[in-house]
Amino acid sequence: MDYVSALLPPVVMAAFFIALVTTIVKTQGGSNKAKEDAAVDATLARAESARQAGRPNPGDA
């Protein structure tokens, strides 16, 4: 019975990992891809504008 208790945690973790990878692969693309891409683009644009707003231009001095 010790072998069952020794093998159970890795088997359970492997099953959860396989389920996680399957879920990630299934949710890539599809109908939400454009919405997700737009959200990422908006976040990157906001970060870029904040980065540029915090830095003075060298030509202004």
All heavy atoms as a GROMACS GRO file, in nm:
protein
  439
    1MET      N    1   0.081  -0.120   0.000
    1MET     CA    2   0.000   0.000   0.000
    1MET      C    3   0.085   0.127   0.000
    1MET      O    4   0.036   0.232  -0.037
    1MET     CB    5  -0.087  -0.006   0.126
    1MET     CG    6  -0.229   0.040   0.112
    1MET     SD    7  -0.308  -0.004  -0.041
    1MET     CE    8  -0.444   0.102  -0.031
    2ASP      N    9   0.212   0.114   0.038
    2ASP     CA   10   0.300   0.230   0.039
    2ASP      C   11   0.323   0.283  -0.102
    2ASP      O   12   0.340   0.403  -0.122
    2ASP     CB   13   0.434   0.197   0.103
    2ASP     CG   14   0.424   0.180   0.253
    2ASP    OD1   15   0.327   0.236   0.311
    2ASP    OD2   16   0.510   0.112   0.311
    3TYR      N   17   0.326   0.194  -0.200
    3TYR     CA   18   0.350   0.239  -0.338
    3TYR      C   19   0.234   0.324  -0.388
    3TYR      O   20   0.254   0.414  -0.468
    3TYR     CB   21   0.379   0.120  -0.430
    3TYR     CG   22   0.266   0.021  -0.441
    3TYR    CD1   23   0.168   0.037  -0.538
    3TYR    CD2   24   0.259  -0.089  -0.356
    3TYR    CE1   25   0.064  -0.053  -0.549
    3TYR    CE2   26   0.155  -0.179  -0.366
    3TYR     CZ   27   0.058  -0.162  -0.462
    3TYR     OH   28  -0.044  -0.251  -0.474
    4VAL      N   29   0.113   0.296  -0.343
    4VAL     CA   30  -0.003   0.375  -0.386
    4VAL      C   31   0.009   0.516  -0.329
    4VAL      O   32  -0.010   0.615  -0.401
    4VAL     CB   33  -0.134   0.309  -0.340
    4VAL    CG1   34  -0.253   0.401  -0.370
    4VAL    CG2   35  -0.153   0.175  -0.410
    5SER      N   36   0.043   0.529  -0.202
    5SER     CA   37   0.056   0.661  -0.142
    5SER      C   38   0.176   0.736  -0.198
    5SER      O   39   0.179   0.859  -0.199
    5SER     CB   40   0.066   0.650   0.011
    5SER     OG   41   0.182   0.578   0.048
    6ALA      N   42   0.276   0.663  -0.246
    6ALA     CA   43   0.394   0.728  -0.306
    6ALA      C   44   0.364   0.775  -0.448
    6ALA      O   45   0.418   0.877  -0.493
    6ALA     CB   46   0.512   0.631  -0.307
    7LEU      N   47   0.279   0.704  -0.521
    7LEU     CA   48   0.251   0.739  -0.660
    7LEU      C   49   0.133   0.834  -0.676
    7LEU      O   50   0.121   0.901  -0.779
    7LEU     CB   51   0.223   0.612  -0.741
    7LEU     CG   52   0.344   0.523  -0.767
    7LEU    CD1   53   0.300   0.398  -0.841
    7LEU    CD2   54   0.449   0.596  -0.847
    8LEU      N   55   0.046   0.843  -0.577
    8LEU     CA   56  -0.074   0.924  -0.591
    8LEU      C   57  -0.045   1.073  -0.613
    8LEU      O   58  -0.100   1.131  -0.707
    8LEU     CB   59  -0.165   0.905  -0.469
    8LEU     CG   60  -0.302   0.971  -0.480
    8LEU    CD1   61  -0.379   0.913  -0.598
    8LEU    CD2   62  -0.379   0.954  -0.351
    9PRO      N   63   0.040   1.139  -0.535
    9PRO     CA   64   0.063   1.282  -0.560
    9PRO      C   65   0.117   1.314  -0.700
    9PRO      O   66   0.066   1.405  -0.765
    9PRO     CB   67   0.161   1.323  -0.450
    9PRO     CG   68   0.138   1.225  -0.341
    9PRO     CD   69   0.104   1.097  -0.410
   10PRO      N   70   0.217   1.242  -0.750
   10PRO     CA   71   0.264   1.274  -0.886
   10PRO      C   72   0.158   1.248  -0.993
   10PRO      O   73   0.149   1.325  -1.090
   10PRO     CB   74   0.384   1.182  -0.909
   10PRO     CG   75   0.427   1.138  -0.774
   10PRO     CD   76   0.306   1.143  -0.687
   11VAL      N   77   0.078   1.148  -0.976
   11VAL     CA   78  -0.027   1.118  -1.074
   11VAL      C   79  -0.133   1.228  -1.072
   11VAL      O   80  -0.178   1.275  -1.177
   11VAL     CB   81  -0.090   0.979  -1.047
   11VAL    CG1   82  -0.216   0.959  -1.130
   11VAL    CG2   83   0.011   0.869  -1.074
   12VAL      N   84  -0.171   1.273  -0.953
   12VAL     CA   85  -0.270   1.380  -0.942
   12VAL      C   86  -0.214   1.509  -1.001
   12VAL      O   87  -0.283   1.580  -1.076
   12VAL     CB   88  -0.312   1.400  -0.795
   12VAL    CG1   89  -0.395   1.526  -0.778
   12VAL    CG2   90  -0.388   1.278  -0.746
   13MET      N   91  -0.089   1.542  -0.970
   13MET     CA   92  -0.028   1.663  -1.026
   13MET      C   93  -0.017   1.654  -1.177
   13MET      O   94  -0.039   1.754  -1.247
   13MET     CB   95   0.110   1.688  -0.963
   13MET     CG   96   0.100   1.733  -0.820
   13MET     SD   97   0.252   1.795  -0.746
   13MET     CE   98   0.377   1.689  -0.804
   14ALA      N   99   0.016   1.539  -1.230
   14ALA     CA  100   0.024   1.522  -1.375
   14ALA      C  101  -0.113   1.541  -1.439
   14ALA      O  102  -0.124   1.605  -1.544
   14ALA     CB  103   0.080   1.384  -1.408
   15ALA      N  104  -0.217   1.489  -1.377
   15ALA     CA  105  -0.352   1.505  -1.432
   15ALA      C  106  -0.393   1.652  -1.432
   15ALA      O  107  -0.448   1.701  -1.531
   15ALA     CB  108  -0.450   1.422  -1.350
   16PHE      N  109  -0.364   1.724  -1.324
   16PHE     CA  110  -0.397   1.866  -1.320
   16PHE      C  111  -0.315   1.944  -1.423
   16PHE      O  112  -0.366   2.036  -1.486
   16PHE     CB  113  -0.374   1.924  -1.180
   16PHE     CG  114  -0.488   1.897  -1.087
   16PHE    CD1  115  -0.469   1.825  -0.971
   16PHE    CD2  116  -0.616   1.944  -1.115
   16PHE    CE1  117  -0.573   1.800  -0.884
   16PHE    CE2  118  -0.721   1.921  -1.029
   16PHE     CZ  119  -0.700   1.848  -0.913
   17PHE      N  120  -0.190   1.908  -1.441
   17PHE     CA  121  -0.105   1.977  -1.538
   17PHE      C  122  -0.157   1.954  -1.680
   17PHE      O  123  -0.164   2.047  -1.761
   17PHE     CB  124   0.040   1.929  -1.525
   17PHE     CG  125   0.133   1.998  -1.619
   17PHE    CD1  126   0.169   2.131  -1.598
   17PHE    CD2  127   0.184   1.933  -1.730
   17PHE    CE1  128   0.254   2.195  -1.685
   17PHE    CE2  129   0.270   1.997  -1.817
   17PHE     CZ  130   0.306   2.128  -1.795
   18ILE      N  131  -0.196   1.832  -1.710
   18ILE     CA  132  -0.250   1.802  -1.842
   18ILE      C  133  -0.380   1.880  -1.865
   18ILE      O  134  -0.402   1.936  -1.973
   18ILE     CB  135  -0.272   1.650  -1.858
   18ILE    CG1  136  -0.136   1.580  -1.867
   18ILE    CG2  137  -0.358   1.618  -1.979
   18ILE    CD1  138  -0.143   1.430  -1.860
   19ALA      N  139  -0.464   1.887  -1.762
   19ALA     CA  140  -0.588   1.963  -1.775
   19ALA      C  141  -0.559   2.112  -1.795
   19ALA      O  142  -0.625   2.179  -1.875
   19ALA     CB  143  -0.674   1.943  -1.650
   20LEU      N  144  -0.460   2.164  -1.726
   20LEU     CA  145  -0.422   2.306  -1.741
   20LEU      C  146  -0.373   2.335  -1.882
   20LEU      O  147  -0.415   2.432  -1.946
   20LEU     CB  148  -0.315   2.343  -1.639
   20LEU     CG  149  -0.258   2.484  -1.650
   20LEU    CD1  150  -0.365   2.586  -1.613
   20LEU    CD2  151  -0.137   2.498  -1.561
   21VAL      N  152  -0.283   2.252  -1.932
   21VAL     CA  153  -0.229   2.271  -2.067
   21VAL      C  154  -0.340   2.259  -2.170
   21VAL      O  155  -0.348   2.339  -2.265
   21VAL     CB  156  -0.115   2.172  -2.094
   21VAL    CG1  157  -0.074   2.173  -2.241
   21VAL    CG2  158   0.005   2.202  -2.006
   22THR      N  159  -0.430   2.163  -2.153
   22THR     CA  160  -0.540   2.146  -2.246
   22THR      C  161  -0.630   2.269  -2.247
   22THR      O  162  -0.671   2.317  -2.353
   22THR     CB  163  -0.623   2.022  -2.208
   22THR    OG1  164  -0.536   1.909  -2.206
   22THR    CG2  165  -0.735   1.998  -2.307
   23THR      N  166  -0.659   2.323  -2.129
   23THR     CA  167  -0.742   2.443  -2.120
   23THR      C  168  -0.674   2.562  -2.187
   23THR      O  169  -0.738   2.638  -2.260
   23THR     CB  170  -0.771   2.476  -1.973
   23THR    OG1  171  -0.835   2.364  -1.914
   23THR    CG2  172  -0.859   2.599  -1.960
   24ILE      N  173  -0.544   2.579  -2.164
   24ILE     CA  174  -0.471   2.690  -2.225
   24ILE      C  175  -0.472   2.677  -2.377
   24ILE      O  176  -0.496   2.775  -2.448
   24ILE     CB  177  -0.328   2.696  -2.170
   24ILE    CG1  178  -0.330   2.741  -2.024
   24ILE    CG2  179  -0.241   2.791  -2.254
   24ILE    CD1  180  -0.195   2.732  -1.955
   25VAL      N  181  -0.449   2.559  -2.427
   25VAL     CA  182  -0.446   2.539  -2.572
   25VAL      C  183  -0.583   2.564  -2.633
   25VAL      O  184  -0.595   2.627  -2.739
   25VAL     CB  185  -0.394   2.398  -2.606
   25VAL    CG1  186  -0.417   2.365  -2.753
   25VAL    CG2  187  -0.247   2.386  -2.572
   26LYS      N  188  -0.689   2.519  -2.567
   26LYS     CA  189  -0.824   2.537  -2.621
   26LYS      C  190  -0.867   2.682  -2.621
   26LYS      O  191  -0.945   2.723  -2.707
   26LYS     CB  192  -0.924   2.455  -2.540
   26LYS     CG  193  -0.922   2.308  -2.572
   26LYS     CD  194  -1.031   2.236  -2.495
   26LYS     CE  195  -1.030   2.089  -2.529
   26LYS     NZ  196  -1.135   2.017  -2.455
   27THR      N  197  -0.819   2.762  -2.526
   27THR     CA  198  -0.863   2.901  -2.519
   27THR      C  199  -0.779   2.994  -2.604
   27THR      O  200  -0.809   3.113  -2.611
   27THR     CB  201  -0.862   2.951  -2.374
   27THR    OG1  202  -0.730   2.937  -2.320
   27THR    CG2  203  -0.960   2.875  -2.288
   28GLN      N  204  -0.676   2.946  -2.668
   28GLN     CA  205  -0.596   3.029  -2.758
   28GLN      C  206  -0.673   3.049  -2.887
   28GLN      O  207  -0.724   2.955  -2.946
   28GLN     CB  208  -0.461   2.964  -2.788
   28GLN     CG  209  -0.373   2.950  -2.668
   28GLN     CD  210  -0.339   3.083  -2.605
   28GLN    OE1  211  -0.295   3.174  -2.672
   28GLN    NE2  212  -0.362   3.094  -2.477
   29GLY      N  213  -0.679   3.173  -2.931
   29GLY     CA  214  -0.750   3.202  -3.055
   29GLY      C  215  -0.900   3.203  -3.031
   29GLY      O  216  -0.948   3.232  -2.923
   30GLY      N  217  -0.974   3.174  -3.132
   30GLY     CA  218  -1.119   3.170  -3.119
   30GLY      C  219  -1.181   3.308  -3.123
   30GLY      O  220  -1.122   3.405  -3.171
   31SER      N  221  -1.302   3.317  -3.069
   31SER     CA  222  -1.378   3.440  -3.079
   31SER      C  223  -1.324   3.549  -2.988
   31SER      O  224  -1.345   3.667  -3.014
   31SER     CB  225  -1.524   3.412  -3.044
   31SER     OG  226  -1.533   3.363  -2.911
   32ASN      N  227  -1.256   3.514  -2.881
   32ASN     CA  228  -1.205   3.614  -2.788
   32ASN      C  229  -1.066   3.665  -2.823
   32ASN      O  230  -1.015   3.753  -2.755
   32ASN     CB  231  -1.203   3.557  -2.645
   32ASN     CG  232  -1.341   3.538  -2.590
   32ASN    OD1  233  -1.433   3.609  -2.627
   32ASN    ND2  234  -1.356   3.443  -2.500
   33LYS      N  235  -1.004   3.611  -2.927
   33LYS     CA  236  -0.867   3.649  -2.959
   33LYS      C  237  -0.855   3.798  -2.991
   33LYS      O  238  -0.765   3.864  -2.941
   33LYS     CB  239  -0.815   3.567  -3.076
   33LYS     CG  240  -0.670   3.597  -3.108
   33LYS     CD  241  -0.612   3.495  -3.201
   33LYS     CE  242  -0.472   3.523  -3.245
   33LYS     NZ  243  -0.383   3.576  -3.148
   34ALA      N  244  -0.945   3.852  -3.069
   34ALA     CA  245  -0.937   3.994  -3.105
   34ALA      C  246  -0.955   4.081  -2.982
   34ALA      O  247  -0.885   4.182  -2.965
   34ALA     CB  248  -1.043   4.027  -3.210
   35LYS      N  249  -1.046   4.044  -2.893
   35LYS     CA  250  -1.070   4.122  -2.772
   35LYS      C  251  -0.947   4.117  -2.680
   35LYS      O  252  -0.907   4.218  -2.624
   35LYS     CB  253  -1.193   4.067  -2.699
   35LYS     CG  254  -1.232   4.147  -2.577
   35LYS     CD  255  -1.367   4.104  -2.521
   35LYS     CE  256  -1.361   3.962  -2.473
   35LYS     NZ  257  -1.482   3.921  -2.401
   36GLU      N  258  -0.887   3.998  -2.666
   36GLU     CA  259  -0.768   3.985  -2.582
   36GLU      C  260  -0.651   4.062  -2.642
   36GLU      O  261  -0.577   4.128  -2.570
   36GLU     CB  262  -0.732   3.837  -2.566
   36GLU     CG  263  -0.833   3.760  -2.485
   36GLU     CD  264  -0.810   3.611  -2.490
   36GLU    OE1  265  -0.717   3.567  -2.561
   36GLU    OE2  266  -0.885   3.538  -2.424
   37ASP      N  267  -0.635   4.055  -2.774
   37ASP     CA  268  -0.526   4.128  -2.839
   37ASP      C  269  -0.544   4.279  -2.823
   37ASP      O  270  -0.448   4.352  -2.800
   37ASP     CB  271  -0.519   4.092  -2.988
   37ASP     CG  272  -0.464   3.952  -3.011
   37ASP    OD1  273  -0.410   3.893  -2.915
   37ASP    OD2  274  -0.476   3.902  -3.124
   38ALA      N  275  -0.668   4.326  -2.832
   38ALA     CA  276  -0.695   4.469  -2.814
   38ALA      C  277  -0.664   4.513  -2.672
   38ALA      O  278  -0.609   4.622  -2.651
   38ALA     CB  279  -0.840   4.499  -2.849
   39ALA      N  280  -0.695   4.429  -2.575
   39ALA     CA  281  -0.666   4.463  -2.435
   39ALA      C  282  -0.516   4.470  -2.411
   39ALA      O  283  -0.466   4.560  -2.343
   39ALA     CB  284  -0.730   4.361  -2.342
   40VAL      N  285  -0.441   4.378  -2.469
   40VAL     CA  286  -0.296   4.379  -2.454
   40VAL      C  287  -0.237   4.500  -2.524
   40VAL      O  288  -0.148   4.568  -2.469
   40VAL     CB  289  -0.235   4.248  -2.509
   40VAL    CG1  290  -0.083   4.257  -2.517
   40VAL    CG2  291  -0.275   4.131  -2.422
   41ASP      N  292  -0.283   4.531  -2.644
   41ASP     CA  293  -0.234   4.648  -2.717
   41ASP      C  294  -0.262   4.777  -2.640
   41ASP      O  295  -0.176   4.866  -2.634
   41ASP     CB  296  -0.296   4.655  -2.856
   41ASP     CG  297  -0.244   4.545  -2.948
   41ASP    OD1  298  -0.138   4.488  -2.918
   41ASP    OD2  299  -0.311   4.518  -3.050
   42ALA      N  300  -0.380   4.788  -2.579
   42ALA     CA  301  -0.413   4.908  -2.502
   42ALA      C  302  -0.324   4.920  -2.379
   42ALA      O  303  -0.277   5.030  -2.346
   42ALA     CB  304  -0.559   4.903  -2.460
   43THR      N  305  -0.296   4.809  -2.314
   43THR     CA  306  -0.209   4.812  -2.196
   43THR      C  307  -0.067   4.851  -2.235
   43THR      O  308  -0.003   4.931  -2.166
   43THR     CB  309  -0.210   4.674  -2.127
   43THR    OG1  310  -0.344   4.640  -2.093
   43THR    CG2  311  -0.124   4.675  -2.002
   44LEU      N  312  -0.018   4.796  -2.345
   44LEU     CA  313   0.117   4.831  -2.390
   44LEU      C  314   0.126   4.977  -2.431
   44LEU      O  315   0.225   5.045  -2.402
   44LEU     CB  316   0.158   4.741  -2.506
   44LEU     CG  317   0.185   4.595  -2.471
   44LEU    CD1  318   0.213   4.514  -2.597
   44LEU    CD2  319   0.301   4.583  -2.373
   45ALA      N  320   0.023   5.028  -2.498
   45ALA     CA  321   0.023   5.168  -2.537
   45ALA      C  322   0.020   5.260  -2.416
   45ALA      O  323   0.089   5.362  -2.411
   45ALA     CB  324  -0.096   5.196  -2.628
   46ARG      N  325  -0.058   5.222  -2.315
   46ARG     CA  326  -0.066   5.302  -2.192
   46ARG      C  327   0.069   5.302  -2.119
   46ARG      O  328   0.114   5.406  -2.071
   46ARG     CB  329  -0.174   5.245  -2.102
   46ARG     CG  330  -0.217   5.338  -1.993
   46ARG     CD  331  -0.336   5.284  -1.916
   46ARG     NE  332  -0.416   5.191  -1.993
   46ARG     CZ  333  -0.466   5.077  -1.946
   46ARG    NH1  334  -0.447   5.043  -1.822
   46ARG    NH2  335  -0.536   4.998  -2.023
   47ALA      N  336   0.134   5.187  -2.115
   47ALA     CA  337   0.264   5.178  -2.049
   47ALA      C  338   0.369   5.260  -2.124
   47ALA      O  339   0.453   5.328  -2.064
   47ALA     CB  340   0.308   5.033  -2.038
   48GLU      N  341   0.364   5.255  -2.256
   48GLU     CA  342   0.460   5.330  -2.338
   48GLU      C  343   0.439   5.481  -2.321
   48GLU      O  344   0.535   5.557  -2.307
   48GLU     CB  345   0.446   5.291  -2.485
   48GLU     CG  346   0.538   5.365  -2.578
   48GLU     CD  347   0.685   5.332  -2.558
   48GLU    OE1  348   0.716   5.225  -2.502
   48GLU    OE2  349   0.770   5.415  -2.595
   49SER      N  350   0.313   5.526  -2.319
   49SER     CA  351   0.289   5.669  -2.304
   49SER      C  352   0.327   5.716  -2.164
   49SER      O  353   0.378   5.827  -2.148
   49SER     CB  354   0.143   5.702  -2.333
   49SER     OG  355   0.058   5.643  -2.236
   50ALA      N  356   0.307   5.633  -2.063
   50ALA     CA  357   0.347   5.670  -1.927
   50ALA      C  358   0.499   5.676  -1.917
   50ALA      O  359   0.554   5.763  -1.848
   50ALA     CB  360   0.291   5.570  -1.827
   51ARG      N  361   0.567   5.586  -1.985
   51ARG     CA  362   0.713   5.585  -1.982
   51ARG      C  363   0.768   5.710  -2.049
   51ARG      O  364   0.862   5.773  -2.001
   51ARG     CB  365   0.766   5.460  -2.051
   51ARG     CG  366   0.919   5.445  -2.042
   51ARG     CD  367   0.964   5.316  -2.109
   51ARG     NE  368   0.938   5.314  -2.251
   51ARG     CZ  369   1.021   5.362  -2.343
   51ARG    NH1  370   1.134   5.417  -2.308
   51ARG    NH2  371   0.990   5.355  -2.470
   52GLN      N  372   0.708   5.748  -2.162
   52GLN     CA  373   0.757   5.866  -2.234
   52GLN      C  374   0.718   5.995  -2.164
   52GLN      O  375   0.790   6.094  -2.171
   52GLN     CB  376   0.703   5.866  -2.377
   52GLN     CG  377   0.770   5.761  -2.463
   52GLN     CD  378   0.723   5.766  -2.606
   52GLN    OE1  379   0.638   5.846  -2.641
   52GLN    NE2  380   0.779   5.679  -2.690
   53ALA      N  381   0.606   5.996  -2.095
   53ALA     CA  382   0.563   6.117  -2.024
   53ALA      C  383   0.652   6.144  -1.903
   53ALA      O  384   0.672   6.260  -1.865
   53ALA     CB  385   0.418   6.102  -1.979
   54GLY      N  386   0.709   6.043  -1.844
   54GLY     CA  387   0.793   6.060  -1.727
   54GLY      C  388   0.936   6.098  -1.760
   54GLY      O  389   1.012   6.137  -1.672
   55ARG      N  390   0.974   6.091  -1.886
   55ARG     CA  391   1.112   6.119  -1.926
   55ARG      C  392   1.117   6.250  -2.005
   55ARG      O  393   1.046   6.267  -2.103
   55ARG     CB  394   1.162   6.005  -2.015
   55ARG     CG  395   1.307   6.024  -2.056
   55ARG     CD  396   1.360   5.922  -2.153
   55ARG     NE  397   1.291   5.794  -2.154
   55ARG     CZ  398   1.297   5.710  -2.254
   55ARG    NH1  399   1.366   5.742  -2.362
   55ARG    NH2  400   1.235   5.596  -2.251
   56PRO      N  401   1.198   6.346  -1.963
   56PRO     CA  402   1.208   6.471  -2.039
   56PRO      C  403   1.281   6.447  -2.171
   56PRO      O  404   1.368   6.360  -2.182
   56PRO     CB  405   1.289   6.562  -1.948
   56PRO     CG  406   1.365   6.470  -1.858
   56PRO     CD  407   1.281   6.347  -1.844
   57ASN      N  408   1.244   6.524  -2.270
   57ASN     CA  409   1.310   6.513  -2.400
   57ASN      C  410   1.446   6.581  -2.394
   57ASN      O  411   1.460   6.690  -2.339
   57ASN     CB  412   1.225   6.579  -2.509
   57ASN     CG  413   1.099   6.499  -2.538
   57ASN    OD1  414   1.096   6.379  -2.515
   57ASN    ND2  415   0.997   6.566  -2.588
   58PRO      N  416   1.550   6.522  -2.454
   58PRO     CA  417   1.682   6.582  -2.450
   58PRO      C  418   1.688   6.717  -2.525
   58PRO      O  419   1.766   6.804  -2.491
   58PRO     CB  420   1.773   6.482  -2.519
   58PRO     CG  421   1.693   6.358  -2.538
   58PRO     CD  422   1.549   6.392  -2.517
   59GLY      N  423   1.602   6.738  -2.622
   59GLY     CA  424   1.605   6.862  -2.699
   59GLY      C  425   1.538   6.979  -2.627
   59GLY      O  426   1.550   7.093  -2.670
   60ASP      N  427   1.467   6.954  -2.519
   60ASP     CA  428   1.395   7.059  -2.449
   60ASP      C  429   1.485   7.140  -2.355
   60ASP      O  430   1.448   7.248  -2.310
   60ASP     CB  431   1.281   7.000  -2.366
   60ASP     CG  432   1.170   6.946  -2.455
   60ASP    OD1  433   1.168   6.983  -2.574
   60ASP    OD2  434   1.086   6.869  -2.406
   61ALA      N  435   1.603   7.092  -2.324
   61ALA     CA  436   1.687   7.158  -2.224
   61ALA      C  437   1.755   7.280  -2.274
   61ALA      O  438   1.758   7.350  -2.356
   61ALA     CB  439   1.796   7.064  -2.177
   0.00000   0.00000   0.00000
